[in-house]
Amino acid sequence: AALVPTLKAFRRRRRIQRLREGDITAAWDEIVDRLADLGAPVPSNQTPLEFAYATDRSLVPLASSYSATVYGNREGLGHVSDLTHVETWIKRNFEGRDRALASLNPKSLIDRD
């Protein structure tokens, strides 16, 4: 059971390094995986911006930067603060017990839609 959180921690560190280099897709991937593990996956029929506007305005900056990078062919839009804002939103909206159980959930390591 300890292997799952360890693998997620390694993955997160790699993603934060990519984010520090400006790769916003690393932040979006981290959030999508966290939400999947929490049982609240990002719907595949919504764009990142649609999801952000429908869910919470605090997700919009990350979704906007991600969309500009992926769909607008722009680079270097990633900032660690984008991830921090969304992590704060997760802490506000999901109880500690649910977050702890999600850290043990292997879904994001096995299956990524």
Protein Blocks (a to p, Z undefined) as FASTA:
>chain_A
ZZmmmmmmmmmmmmmmmmmnopaklmmmmmmmmmmmnopacdfkbcfklmmmmmomklmm
mmmmmmmmmmnopghkacfklmmmmmmmmmmmpcfklmmmmmmpmklmmmcZZ
